[in-house]
Each structure stands twice: as C-alpha cells, then as structure tokens.
Amino acid sequence: MKQEKTQWKLFLETLSAAQWEFTFVLLGVTCLTLVVSLMFTSLWPLSALYFVWLVKDWHTPERGGRRTEFVRNWRVWGHLRDYFPIKLVKTAELNPKKNYILGLHPHGIMCAGGFTCFSTESCGFAEAFPGMRSTVAVLAGLFRLPLFREYIMSAGLLSVSRASLAHVLSKSGKGIALSIVIGGAEESLFSSPGVNTVVMRHRKGFVRVALEYGADLVPVYSFGENELFRQVIFSEGSMGRRLQDLFKRLIGFAPCVFLGDRFGLLPYRTPITSVVGAPIAVPKILVPTEEEVDHYHSLYMESLSKLFHEHKVSCGLSESHELRII
C-alpha cells in the first residue's frame, strides 16, 4: 500500500521544484546583476577579483569542468524527483570500459527528466550503471554568466561546444556517459501536453563526434516531459514565433510563454519516466564521410523510434501515440 505523503514532505517537494525553476529561469541573470551591481559599491574589489578569476578560469567548462559529488548528491534533488515523480528505467547494460553519447529527448520546457536523472544521483544512475560517470553538456553561453557557471559546473554540467565534447571523450578516460539534449532550444518550442515531437532530422553533429571518438550512441526518451507546462504555441510566421526565433539566434535559446500549477508558476505534478535505450555500436573513424554520418544518424533515429513505441504504453501513453521526428 502506497504511503501518503505528509504535509511537510509535500512542502519540501514544492520548495525544491520552485528553486529548480528559479535556477533555470532567473538565477543566471540574478548572478550577473549581482556581480555587476557590486562594481558600483564599496564592495567593488570582490567583483574585480572575481572577474580576474573568470578570465583565468574561462576555458574550464571546455576542459572537463569542476564537478562536485557533494552537489550532485544534495537531498533537495531527491525532493525534486519525488515532486513529479521522476524515474530512471534501464533497458541495457553500459560497459564501463567504453564511452557513450546519450541523446536526451525531448527537451520539454526545462528538461526536468534529463537534469534529475543525469546531473544528480537522485534517480540512482551510478547504481543502475556501475562504473559509469554521467555528465550533461548544455549551452556554452550559460558558462559566461558569473557565479552561475560555478554552480552548474559543480553539478557536472559542461559546455556542449565541440572542444568540450572532444576533451571529455578523449582525455577523461573510459566509462563516460555524456548526455546531450539533441533538439536543444528549438525543440522546446514544440513542447506541449500530448505532443511527442523531437528535432533531430538535420542534427548530425553528435553522430560525427561519436564516430570521431568511437563513442557508442544511446537514445533516451523522457515520457511525461512535455506534460509539465501548458505552453502558448505561436504559429509559424506569427510575430510571437519570429521573436522567439530572433532570440534563439541572438542568445542561443528561445523564450517560451508557459503556464503551470500553483498560480501558473510551478510545473504540474506529472510522472516522468526516462528510459535509457540499448547502445548502438559506433566504430572509431577519425574523418567520417557524410555517408557514414548519415548511416549512423539513421540507425539512431530508428532506435529512438523503436524505444518510444516499445515503452509508450507502459509509460502512460495510448497505443495510438506517434513520435514525430522533424
């Protein structure tokens, strides 16, 4: 019999979801504003010293980052997991003597499943995949935000730049599970309840990197990710969509207009199940041809589609649900 949660537990879960959303939406801007504002006060030496440190440390996000197991194991992540709740499902073994690129789908509004399962230990990644070291690559621009960069690096986040991926796969040993949200900011614009759309038909860079470093590809689908918020979807060509596209070109991500629970601010308590598929064996080819990239990209799309259809019913979708790849 399922034990009912206490009011205190529900409060902690709500608080953890609120801090996670604040971190995603506002913490970066808040940190930037704080550091700049201090320059105009008597505490300006603190900002000056930090900017000196920032220049010296600028390339760390592309050189393995500064991961801290303490942050990845914070109890707050357990409360965040339980808020929805979020579950990690393993369908195949990952060999700790190899490296892998995990493709996370879909992005959703805030990628709750991907962050909780692969940037924290709250869902038991290390226990499910012994000997594997999980890390997530995100927008390089996030690491240009003072203080915020230190926080996200401590959780094991790295830049998704090519230099960063190359460093992780070539100089960090074996047993690396490098997660990338393939659809990125563009995919977030398709996030809406009942919709299962992934943007990847023309996204082949991750396949090329996998071939260059001999990293096997692993599809991951987070069922329920698109159910957390109700997004206002602007039609193609509308003023709202043009503004979103403009922001995406300028700053790397597209602002979404969305509503959730609790006065529209918090995500809905909808279960998320992140299913890790079977690895696709990828040979090491230093200079892969376009035909080779296309071949493994097609294999990946087929594997992702198979993963979706095999698990959609057990994860709460109807048999009629289809995966749309654009």
Long-range contacts (C-beta under 8 A, 24 or more apart in sequence): 5-82, 9-79, 9-82, 12-79, 13-79, 13-80, 13-82, 13-83, 14-83, 14-262, 14-266, 15-79, 16-76, 16-77, 16-79, 16-80, 16-83, 17-80, 17-83, 17-266, 17-267, 18-265, 18-266, 19-76, 20-80, 20-110, 20-112, 20-115, 21-110, 21-265, 21-266, 21-267, 23-151, 24-110, 27-148, 27-151, 28-142, 28-145, 28-148, 29-145, 31-145, 31-146, 31-147, 31-148, 31-151, 32-145, 32-146, 32-148, 34-147, 35-146, 35-147, 50-146, 50-147, 51-146, 54-146, 60-153, 61-140, 61-143, 61-149, 61-153, 61-158, 61-159, 61-164, 62-140, 62-158, 62-159, 62-161, 62-163, 62-164, 62-167, 63-164, 63-167, 64-158, 64-167, 64-168, 64-171, 64-172, 65-135, 65-153, 65-156, 65-157, 65-158, 66-150, 66-153, 66-154, 67-135, 67-153, 67-154, 67-155, 67-156, 68-154, 68-155, 69-121, 70-154, 71-151, 71-154, 71-155, 72-119, 72-120, 72-121, 72-155, 72-156, 73-120, 73-121, 74-120, 77-116, 77-120, 77-121, 77-122, 78-122, 80-112, 80-116, 80-120, 80-122, 81-116, 81-120, 81-122, 81-123, 83-267, 83-269, 84-112, 84-224, 84-228, 84-267, 84-269, 84-270, 84-271, 84-272, 85-271, 85-272, 86-112, 86-113, 86-116, 86-117, 86-122, 86-123, 86-271, 86-272, 86-273, 86-274, 87-123, 87-271, 87-272, 87-273, 87-274, 88-117, 88-123, 88-124, 88-125, 88-128, 88-274, 88-276, 89-273, 89-274, 89-275, 89-276, 89-311, 90-128, 90-129, 90-276, 91-275, 91-276, 91-277, 91-278, 91-307, 92-276, 92-277, 92-278, 92-279, 93-129, 94-129, 94-132, 94-177, 94-218, 94-279, 96-129, 96-130, 96-131, 96-132, 96-174, 96-175, 97-174, 97-175, 98-174, 98-175, 98-215, 98-216, 99-169, 99-174, 99-175, 99-176, 99-177, 99-178, 99-213, 99-214, 99-215, 99-216, 100-132, 100-176, 100-177, 100-178, 100-215, 100-216, 100-217, 100-218, 100-279, 101-169, 101-178, 101-179, 101-180, 101-206, 101-209, 101-210, 101-215, 101-216, 101-217, 101-218, 102-177, 102-178, 102-179, 102-180, 102-218, 102-219, 102-220, 102-276, 103-179, 103-180, 103-182, 103-200, 103-206, 103-217, 103-218, 103-219, 103-220, 103-300, 103-304, 104-136, 104-179, 104-180, 104-181, 104-182, 104-220, 104-222, 105-181, 105-182, 105-183, 105-187, 105-198, 105-200, 105-219, 105-220, 105-221, 105-222, 105-304, 106-183, 106-187, 106-190, 106-191, 106-196, 106-197, 106-198, 106-221, 106-222, 106-225, 106-226, 107-181, 107-183, 107-184, 107-185, 107-187, 107-188, 107-191, 107-225, 108-188, 108-191, 108-222, 108-225, 108-226, 108-228, 108-229, 109-188, 109-191, 109-228, 109-229, 109-231, 109-256, 109-258, 109-267, 110-228, 110-267, 111-181, 111-225, 112-222, 112-225, 112-228, 112-267, 112-272, 113-222, 113-224, 113-225, 113-272, 113-273, 113-274, 114-179, 114-181, 114-220, 114-222, 114-225, 114-274, 116-272, 117-222, 117-274, 118-177, 118-179, 119-155, 119-156, 119-157, 120-155, 123-274, 125-177, 129-177, 131-175, 132-175, 132-176, 132-177, 133-172, 133-175, 133-176, 133-177, 134-177, 134-179, 135-168, 135-176, 135-177, 135-178, 135-179, 136-178, 136-179, 136-180, 136-181, 137-164, 137-165, 137-168, 137-178, 137-179, 137-180, 138-181, 139-184, 139-185, 139-252, 139-253, 140-164, 140-252, 141-251, 141-252, 141-253, 162-205, 162-209, 165-209, 166-209, 166-212, 166-213, 169-209, 169-213, 169-215, 170-213, 176-215, 177-218, 178-215, 179-220, 180-206, 182-206, 184-253, 185-248, 185-252, 185-253, 185-254, 186-248, 186-254, 188-253, 188-254, 188-256, 189-233, 189-241, 189-244, 189-254, 189-256, 190-233, 190-326, 191-225, 191-226, 191-229, 191-231, 191-256, 192-226, 192-230, 192-231, 192-233, 193-226, 193-227, 193-230, 194-226, 194-227, 195-226, 195-324, 196-226, 196-308, 196-317, 196-321, 196-322, 196-323, 196-324, 197-323, 197-324, 197-325, 197-326, 198-304, 198-323, 198-324, 198-325, 198-326, 199-326, 200-301, 200-304, 200-325, 201-301, 201-325, 201-326, 204-293, 204-294, 204-297, 207-293, 207-296, 207-297, 207-300, 208-288, 208-293, 210-282, 210-296, 211-282, 211-283, 211-284, 211-285, 211-288, 211-292, 211-293, 211-296, 212-284, 212-285, 212-286, 212-287, 212-288, 213-284, 214-282, 214-283, 214-284, 215-282, 216-279, 216-280, 216-281, 216-282, 217-279, 217-280, 217-282, 217-296, 217-299, 217-300, 217-303, 218-276, 218-277, 218-278, 218-279, 218-280, 219-277, 219-280, 219-300, 219-303, 219-304, 219-307, 220-274, 220-275, 220-276, 220-277, 221-274, 221-275, 221-277, 221-304, 221-307, 221-308, 221-311, 222-272, 222-273, 222-274, 222-275, 223-272, 223-273, 223-274, 223-275, 223-311, 223-312, 223-315, 223-316, 223-317, 224-270, 224-271, 224-272, 224-273, 224-315, 224-316, 225-272, 227-268, 227-270, 228-260, 228-267, 228-268, 228-270, 228-272, 229-256, 229-258, 229-259, 229-260, 229-267, 229-268, 230-258, 230-259, 230-260, 231-256, 231-257, 231-258, 232-256, 232-257, 232-258, 271-316, 273-311, 273-315, 273-316, 275-307, 275-311, 275-315, 277-303, 277-304, 277-306, 277-307, 278-303, 301-325
